[in-house]
Amino acid sequence: MKKTAFDFSKNDIFIDTDKKLNKKEREFLEVIRDKYKGKNEKHITFNEKELRNIVKDRSSIEEFLDKFSKRRIHLRLIEKGEEIFFSSFSIFDFYMKNREEYRIYISRSLKSLKESGIFDDIDLLLILLFKEKKSFQLYLAMIKNRTKGKFLLTRDQLKELLGVAQENYERFYDFEKTILRPALNDINELTKYNIDYKKIKNSEGFTSKIMEIEFVFNHKLSPIIASEIDSLLLPLRDRVDSIAKVSKIIEETLLKEGIDFVRNNLYHLDKGISGSLDEAISLALKENPNIETQERYILVNKTTDIFSNRFIFESRLYKELLKCKFYYNYNFLKTLRNMKIGELLQYKDERHKIEILYLDKGRESTIEIYKLAENATQEKK
């Protein structure tokens, strides 16, 4: 799907659902969002116990999924007061059951919107989890001002933004308690940002009227991001002309694509390039965000076998990994510990890509170990 140019700092987006999600549906959507990374997944896997814990005993799992699949999202994009885009779609297209496993196939429309580039900064599934409908407009205002870290609104502008009639909530205290704070709680609880505000009065007096509200926000990962930027730049900084500019590009990509993506794209970047690395870093991280999806790995080990239990499977896994000179680290062990039966585990670092599928009850499990093309070629020589 062609990338769509849509500037959220100048335009508006409106999202509605045909009906407010109930408690079970919200819990189900939270799990979907946690499992779905918005990249290449075709489906999300649930075991029967997971779904049973959500659905409880009043209805069957199939009945619940049938009902949820009919829920629709309605999306409008507005540019200069004119509707330029409209879409209506479900969250998932269909599901299937294989023994004790359910596969939920994510809506093709949701995937296409992600690929279009329109929602690089906005998580559609997150928006549906907001408890308050007014939360999204405040969230959107924050996204529009994300480079500044703050924005200022008059009292009347804030009411208009949140769809509250000017004659309602004459006392700011009532507006604050009923409308504003619940919306902020939504953002702080569900998004990657922390947001707060301060009230600006027309004078210093105790009874002075509140005229403006200044919102201040920051990314929850800011301290971690700063440390990661320093770590990534350390081996490259002698060949970078503008540390500030390159740091900004790395920060934006870390927040959008994640740490593994940036590490993989910067690894070996200085090899074969003479002079400044500024442009190369920009191309790798900012102008070519799909570089990670290019095939840069070679399969060096594949094991397919039936294992009587997980302990035997993991023992074999460790043996095959050592053959490929992969030495365990905390991130890999943590990922392996969370691996579920029937769920494909994918792990990637600077040198290896590992894909593991463990199946029980006499079914074949697979272990695939890849290496970066450069490393694999060198070892063969």
C-alpha positions as a Python dict, from the first residue, in 0.01 Angstrom:
ca = {
    (1, 'M'): (0, 0, 0),
    (2, 'K'): (136, 342, -96),
    (3, 'K'): (261, 562, 186),
    (4, 'T'): (5, 832, 262),
    (5, 'A'): (114, 1184, 349),
    (6, 'F'): (-97, 1303, 640),
    (7, 'D'): (39, 1557, 889),
    (8, 'F'): (-128, 1514, 1229),
    (9, 'S'): (14, 1848, 1341),
    (10, 'K'): (-215, 2026, 1094),
    (11, 'N'): (-505, 1786, 1042),
    (12, 'D'): (-757, 1585, 1240),
    (13, 'I'): (-865, 1228, 1284),
    (14, 'F'): (-1196, 1095, 1414),
    (15, 'I'): (-1244, 737, 1532),
    (16, 'D'): (-1569, 577, 1648),
    (17, 'T'): (-1690, 226, 1723),
    (18, 'D'): (-2043, 108, 1666),
    (19, 'K'): (-2078, 25, 2037),
    (20, 'K'): (-1872, 73, 2353),
    (21, 'L'): (-1665, -233, 2446),
    (22, 'N'): (-1776, -426, 2752),
    (23, 'K'): (-1537, -552, 3021),
    (24, 'K'): (-1472, -890, 2855),
    (25, 'E'): (-1413, -732, 2516),
    (26, 'R'): (-1173, -476, 2663),
    (27, 'E'): (-975, -752, 2835),
    (28, 'F'): (-964, -951, 2510),
    (29, 'L'): (-850, -645, 2314),
    (30, 'E'): (-577, -573, 2570),
    (31, 'V'): (-435, -923, 2514),
    (32, 'I'): (-462, -883, 2135),
    (33, 'R'): (-274, -553, 2152),
    (34, 'D'): (-7, -707, 2374),
    (35, 'K'): (43, -998, 2133),
    (36, 'Y'): (11, -802, 1809),
    (37, 'K'): (320, -598, 1718),
    (38, 'G'): (178, -452, 1399),
    (39, 'K'): (453, -580, 1170),
    (40, 'N'): (439, -912, 989),
    (41, 'E'): (206, -1125, 1199),
    (42, 'K'): (-80, -1283, 1006),
    (43, 'H'): (-248, -1420, 1315),
    (44, 'I'): (-237, -1420, 1694),
    (45, 'T'): (-241, -1746, 1885),
    (46, 'F'): (-443, -1815, 2200),
    (47, 'N'): (-473, -2137, 2389),
    (48, 'E'): (-815, -2240, 2511),
    (49, 'K'): (-733, -2165, 2875),
    (50, 'E'): (-643, -1803, 2794),
    (51, 'L'): (-974, -1743, 2619),
    (52, 'R'): (-1169, -1931, 2886),
    (53, 'N'): (-1028, -1697, 3151),
    (54, 'I'): (-1158, -1400, 2953),
    (55, 'V'): (-1496, -1538, 2847),
    (56, 'K'): (-1571, -1716, 3179),
    (57, 'D'): (-1859, -1965, 3175),
    (58, 'R'): (-2163, -1767, 3063),
    (59, 'S'): (-2101, -1810, 2691),
    (60, 'S'): (-1889, -2028, 2468),
    (61, 'I'): (-1558, -1908, 2328),
    (62, 'E'): (-1692, -1936, 1973),
    (63, 'E'): (-2001, -1733, 2060),
    (64, 'F'): (-1782, -1461, 2212),
    (65, 'L'): (-1548, -1451, 1912),
    (66, 'D'): (-1838, -1441, 1666),
    (67, 'K'): (-1986, -1142, 1846),
    (68, 'F'): (-1655, -960, 1877),
    (69, 'S'): (-1571, -1010, 1509),
    (70, 'K'): (-1877, -801, 1417),
    (71, 'R'): (-1751, -497, 1605),
    (72, 'R'): (-1639, -229, 1361),
    (73, 'I'): (-1406, 68, 1371),
    (74, 'H'): (-1506, 381, 1175),
    (75, 'L'): (-1219, 610, 1080),
    (76, 'R'): (-1221, 956, 918),
    (77, 'L'): (-926, 1178, 829),
    (78, 'I'): (-998, 1551, 789),
    (79, 'E'): (-780, 1799, 604),
    (80, 'K'): (-872, 2170, 611),
    (81, 'G'): (-1226, 2083, 712),
    (82, 'E'): (-1274, 1831, 429),
    (83, 'E'): (-1295, 1455, 468),
    (84, 'I'): (-1011, 1303, 265),
    (85, 'F'): (-1022, 945, 391),
    (86, 'F'): (-1282, 711, 539),
    (87, 'S'): (-1257, 346, 642),
    (88, 'S'): (-1481, 102, 826),
    (89, 'F'): (-1342, -235, 931),
    (90, 'S'): (-1340, -508, 1194),
    (91, 'I'): (-1047, -583, 1428),
    (92, 'F'): (-1000, -937, 1296),
    (93, 'D'): (-1123, -1106, 980),
    (94, 'F'): (-1177, -1462, 1105),
    (95, 'Y'): (-1056, -1723, 1350),
    (96, 'M'): (-991, -2095, 1345),
    (97, 'K'): (-940, -2364, 1607),
    (98, 'N'): (-677, -2638, 1584),
    (99, 'R'): (-704, -2877, 1879),
    (100, 'E'): (-659, -2665, 2192),
    (101, 'E'): (-528, -2363, 1997),
    (102, 'Y'): (-720, -2065, 1852),
    (103, 'R'): (-578, -1848, 1576),
    (104, 'I'): (-717, -1496, 1540),
    (105, 'Y'): (-639, -1349, 1196),
    (106, 'I'): (-586, -973, 1223),
    (107, 'S'): (-793, -754, 991),
    (108, 'R'): (-625, -689, 658),
    (109, 'S'): (-753, -332, 681),
    (110, 'L'): (-575, -280, 1013),
    (111, 'K'): (-251, -414, 865),
    (112, 'S'): (-290, -201, 550),
    (113, 'L'): (-341, 115, 754),
    (114, 'K'): (-23, 36, 947),
    (115, 'E'): (169, -19, 623),
    (116, 'S'): (28, 302, 471),
    (117, 'G'): (228, 514, 712),
    (118, 'I'): (-77, 702, 840),
    (119, 'F'): (-54, 545, 1182),
    (120, 'D'): (318, 551, 1250),
    (121, 'D'): (248, 753, 1565),
    (122, 'I'): (-104, 642, 1659),
    (123, 'D'): (-198, 297, 1783),
    (124, 'L'): (-553, 219, 1671),
    (125, 'L'): (-598, -69, 1914),
    (126, 'L'): (-484, 154, 2198),
    (127, 'I'): (-747, 413, 2113),
    (128, 'L'): (-1022, 154, 2148),
    (129, 'L'): (-904, 78, 2502),
    (130, 'F'): (-957, 433, 2626),
    (131, 'K'): (-1231, 426, 2889),
    (132, 'E'): (-1331, 783, 2809),
    (133, 'K'): (-1422, 887, 2454),
    (134, 'K'): (-1281, 1233, 2517),
    (135, 'S'): (-937, 1089, 2595),
    (136, 'F'): (-847, 1049, 2229),
    (137, 'Q'): (-878, 1418, 2139),
    (138, 'L'): (-644, 1510, 2422),
    (139, 'Y'): (-410, 1228, 2316),
    (140, 'L'): (-414, 1357, 1957),
    (141, 'A'): (-331, 1710, 2075),
    (142, 'M'): (-34, 1561, 2258),
    (143, 'I'): (82, 1372, 1947),
    (144, 'K'): (57, 1692, 1742),
    (145, 'N'): (294, 1863, 1986),
    (146, 'R'): (522, 1566, 2061),
    (147, 'T'): (836, 1746, 1944),
    (148, 'K'): (775, 2030, 2193),
    (149, 'G'): (677, 1821, 2494),
    (150, 'K'): (403, 2067, 2590),
    (151, 'F'): (107, 2269, 2461),
    (152, 'L'): (-112, 2552, 2590),
    (153, 'L'): (-490, 2584, 2557),
    (154, 'T'): (-736, 2844, 2680),
    (155, 'R'): (-1020, 2721, 2894),
    (156, 'D'): (-1262, 2762, 2601),
    (157, 'Q'): (-1026, 2586, 2358),
    (158, 'L'): (-995, 2289, 2594),
    (159, 'K'): (-1373, 2257, 2623),
    (160, 'E'): (-1407, 2274, 2246),
    (161, 'L'): (-1133, 2016, 2199),
    (162, 'L'): (-1306, 1771, 2434),
    (163, 'G'): (-1651, 1835, 2286),
    (164, 'V'): (-1796, 2005, 2595),
    (165, 'A'): (-2047, 2288, 2549),
    (166, 'Q'): (-1914, 2619, 2674),
    (167, 'E'): (-2214, 2671, 2906),
    (168, 'N'): (-2149, 2339, 3082),
    (169, 'Y'): (-1916, 2300, 3381),
    (170, 'E'): (-1892, 2668, 3470),
    (171, 'R'): (-1673, 2579, 3767),
    (172, 'F'): (-1338, 2449, 3647),
    (173, 'Y'): (-1324, 2216, 3948),
    (174, 'D'): (-1628, 2025, 3817),
    (175, 'F'): (-1486, 2010, 3463),
    (176, 'E'): (-1151, 1895, 3602),
    (177, 'K'): (-1303, 1618, 3812),
    (178, 'T'): (-1557, 1487, 3560),
    (179, 'I'): (-1387, 1536, 3222),
    (180, 'L'): (-1021, 1631, 3236),
    (181, 'R'): (-872, 1399, 3499),
    (182, 'P'): (-1040, 1078, 3368),
    (183, 'A'): (-900, 1159, 3020),
    (184, 'L'): (-549, 1215, 3162),
    (185, 'N'): (-572, 892, 3362),
    (186, 'D'): (-649, 706, 3038),
    (187, 'I'): (-341, 849, 2866),
    (188, 'N'): (-109, 790, 3162),
    (189, 'E'): (-232, 435, 3215),
    (190, 'L'): (-245, 311, 2856),
    (191, 'T'): (-1, 508, 2642),
    (192, 'K'): (377, 538, 2636),
    (193, 'Y'): (352, 896, 2769),
    (194, 'N'): (315, 1063, 3107),
    (195, 'I'): (111, 1383, 3091),
    (196, 'D'): (23, 1646, 3352),
    (197, 'Y'): (-98, 2006, 3351),
    (198, 'K'): (-86, 2333, 3540),
    (199, 'K'): (-356, 2597, 3563),
    (200, 'I'): (-277, 2956, 3466),
    (201, 'K'): (-492, 3224, 3633),
    (202, 'N'): (-561, 3583, 3528),
    (203, 'S'): (-413, 3709, 3857),
    (204, 'E'): (-250, 3589, 4176),
    (205, 'G'): (-565, 3600, 4390),
    (206, 'F'): (-713, 3285, 4545),
    (207, 'T'): (-1045, 3338, 4367),
    (208, 'S'): (-886, 3436, 4036),
    (209, 'K'): (-1035, 3274, 3727),
    (210, 'I'): (-842, 3001, 3544),
    (211, 'M'): (-777, 3126, 3191),
    (212, 'E'): (-531, 2876, 3038),
    (213, 'I'): (-411, 2522, 3094),
    (214, 'E'): (-56, 2417, 3004),
    (215, 'F'): (-7, 2046, 2938),
    (216, 'V'): (341, 1899, 2984),
    (217, 'F'): (430, 1543, 2882),
    (218, 'N'): (727, 1314, 2827),
    (219, 'H'): (794, 965, 2701),
    (220, 'K'): (804, 702, 2976),
    (221, 'L'): (1120, 554, 2827),
    (222, 'S'): (1313, 882, 2804),
    (223, 'P'): (1590, 794, 3055),
    (224, 'I'): (1632, 447, 2899),
    (225, 'I'): (1633, 598, 2549),
    (226, 'A'): (1900, 852, 2646),
    (227, 'S'): (2124, 575, 2781),
    (228, 'E'): (2068, 363, 2469),
    (229, 'I'): (2154, 655, 2237),
    (230, 'D'): (2484, 707, 2420),
    (231, 'S'): (2561, 336, 2393),
    (232, 'L'): (2482, 324, 2018),
    (233, 'L'): (2677, 640, 1936),
    (234, 'L'): (2988, 558, 2138),
    (235, 'P'): (3163, 348, 1868),
    (236, 'L'): (3051, 589, 1591),
    (237, 'R'): (3078, 937, 1742),
    (238, 'D'): (3428, 1010, 1602),
    (239, 'R'): (3278, 987, 1254),
    (240, 'V'): (2960, 1186, 1319),
    (241, 'D'): (2955, 1558, 1231),
    (242, 'S'): (2633, 1656, 1410),
    (243, 'I'): (2583, 1456, 1730),
    (244, 'A'): (2260, 1647, 1806),
    (245, 'K'): (2103, 1573, 1466),
    (246, 'V'): (2202, 1206, 1462),
    (247, 'S'): (2089, 1162, 1826),
    (248, 'K'): (1747, 1298, 1729),
    (249, 'I'): (1715, 1054, 1440),
    (250, 'I'): (1817, 763, 1662),
    (251, 'E'): (1572, 873, 1934),
    (252, 'E'): (1279, 897, 1693),
    (253, 'T'): (1355, 554, 1548),
    (254, 'L'): (1400, 395, 1892),
    (255, 'L'): (1057, 521, 1997),
    (256, 'K'): (892, 413, 1672),
    (257, 'E'): (1067, 86, 1579),
    (258, 'G'): (1230, -36, 1901),
    (259, 'I'): (1582, -103, 2025),
    (260, 'D'): (1645, -425, 1829),
    (261, 'F'): (1561, -255, 1499),
    (262, 'V'): (1808, 29, 1561),
    (263, 'R'): (2085, -200, 1685),
    (264, 'N'): (2052, -427, 1383),
    (265, 'N'): (2053, -137, 1136),
    (266, 'L'): (2356, 36, 1290),
    (267, 'Y'): (2560, -282, 1328),
    (268, 'H'): (2857, -281, 1085),
    (269, 'L'): (2741, 57, 951),
    (270, 'D'): (3091, 205, 965),
    (271, 'K'): (3240, -68, 746),
    (272, 'G'): (3291, 18, 380),
    (273, 'I'): (3190, 383, 427),
    (274, 'S'): (3451, 658, 417),
    (275, 'G'): (3410, 996, 584),
    (276, 'S'): (3110, 1113, 784),
    (277, 'L'): (2839, 864, 884),
    (278, 'D'): (2559, 1122, 931),
    (279, 'E'): (2391, 1055, 597),
    (280, 'A'): (2434, 677, 623),
    (281, 'I'): (2270, 674, 968),
    (282, 'S'): (1983, 887, 838),
    (283, 'L'): (1927, 654, 543),
    (284, 'A'): (1944, 342, 760),
    (285, 'L'): (1706, 464, 1030),
    (286, 'K'): (1489, 744, 898),
    (287, 'E'): (1452, 721, 524),
    (288, 'N'): (1460, 341, 492),
    (289, 'P'): (1250, 204, 779),
    (290, 'N'): (1195, -130, 604),
    (291, 'I'): (1564, -228, 600),
    (292, 'E'): (1502, -481, 874),
    (293, 'T'): (1264, -677, 656),
    (294, 'Q'): (1524, -728, 385),
    (295, 'E'): (1670, -1080, 383),
    (296, 'R'): (2012, -1038, 542),
    (297, 'Y'): (2031, -1376, 714),
    (298, 'I'): (2135, -1722, 599),
    (299, 'L'): (1988, -2041, 748),
    (300, 'V'): (2278, -2232, 906),
    (301, 'N'): (2097, -2491, 1118),
    (302, 'K'): (1755, -2652, 1098),
    (303, 'T'): (1626, -2921, 1333),
    (304, 'T'): (1288, -3093, 1302),
    (305, 'D'): (1202, -3361, 1556),
    (306, 'I'): (945, -3491, 1806),
    (307, 'F'): (1028, -3430, 2173),
    (308, 'S'): (857, -3606, 2461),
    (309, 'N'): (872, -3299, 2686),
    (310, 'R'): (990, -2940, 2694),
    (311, 'F'): (1303, -3014, 2899),
    (312, 'I'): (1437, -3248, 2627),
    (313, 'F'): (1343, -2994, 2360),
    (314, 'E'): (1535, -2713, 2533),
    (315, 'S'): (1838, -2938, 2592),
    (316, 'R'): (1851, -3005, 2217),
    (317, 'L'): (1801, -2635, 2147),
    (318, 'Y'): (2101, -2537, 2363),
    (319, 'K'): (2317, -2798, 2186),
    (320, 'E'): (2226, -2666, 1838),
    (321, 'L'): (2279, -2303, 1944),
    (322, 'L'): (2627, -2377, 2076),
    (323, 'K'): (2716, -2539, 1743),
    (324, 'C'): (2634, -2203, 1583),
    (325, 'K'): (2838, -2011, 1841),
    (326, 'F'): (2533, -1847, 1995),
    (327, 'Y'): (2594, -1779, 2363),
    (328, 'Y'): (2296, -1715, 2586),
    (329, 'N'): (2207, -1376, 2722),
    (330, 'Y'): (1936, -1247, 2951),
    (331, 'N'): (1707, -1122, 2672),
    (332, 'F'): (1707, -1456, 2492),
    (333, 'L'): (1650, -1658, 2812),
    (334, 'K'): (1364, -1427, 2908),
    (335, 'T'): (1205, -1472, 2564),
    (336, 'L'): (1249, -1849, 2582),
    (337, 'R'): (1097, -1863, 2930),
    (338, 'N'): (781, -1691, 2799),
    (339, 'M'): (748, -1918, 2495),
    (340, 'K'): (415, -2099, 2480),
    (341, 'I'): (329, -2431, 2321),
    (342, 'G'): (231, -2380, 1957),
    (343, 'E'): (350, -2019, 1945),
    (344, 'L'): (637, -1926, 1714),
    (345, 'L'): (926, -1771, 1905),
    (346, 'Q'): (1135, -1521, 1710),
    (347, 'Y'): (1454, -1370, 1849),
    (348, 'K'): (1707, -1148, 1676),
    (349, 'D'): (2033, -981, 1776),
    (350, 'E'): (2331, -831, 1593),
    (351, 'R'): (2450, -1167, 1455),
    (352, 'H'): (2174, -1426, 1482),
    (353, 'K'): (1808, -1477, 1408),
    (354, 'I'): (1638, -1769, 1585),
    (355, 'E'): (1293, -1913, 1512),
    (356, 'I'): (1156, -2186, 1737),
    (357, 'L'): (824, -2370, 1737),
    (358, 'Y'): (765, -2618, 2019),
    (359, 'L'): (471, -2860, 1990),
    (360, 'D'): (377, -3138, 2229),
    (361, 'K'): (159, -3452, 2202),
    (362, 'G'): (371, -3623, 1937),
    (363, 'R'): (383, -3327, 1700),
    (364, 'E'): (701, -3211, 1526),
    (365, 'S'): (888, -2916, 1673),
    (366, 'T'): (1132, -2704, 1472),
    (367, 'I'): (1447, -2505, 1546),
    (368, 'E'): (1586, -2269, 1281),
    (369, 'I'): (1907, -2072, 1339),
    (370, 'Y'): (2017, -1798, 1098),
    (371, 'K'): (2329, -1585, 1081),
    (372, 'L'): (2394, -1253, 917),
    (373, 'A'): (2504, -1321, 561),
    (374, 'E'): (2844, -1164, 625),
    (375, 'N'): (2915, -1376, 935),
    (376, 'A'): (2791, -1697, 778),
    (377, 'T'): (3008, -1643, 467),
    (378, 'Q'): (3319, -1571, 671),
    (379, 'E'): (3278, -1892, 871),
    (380, 'K'): (3249, -2101, 556),
    (381, 'K'): (3583, -1972, 425),
}
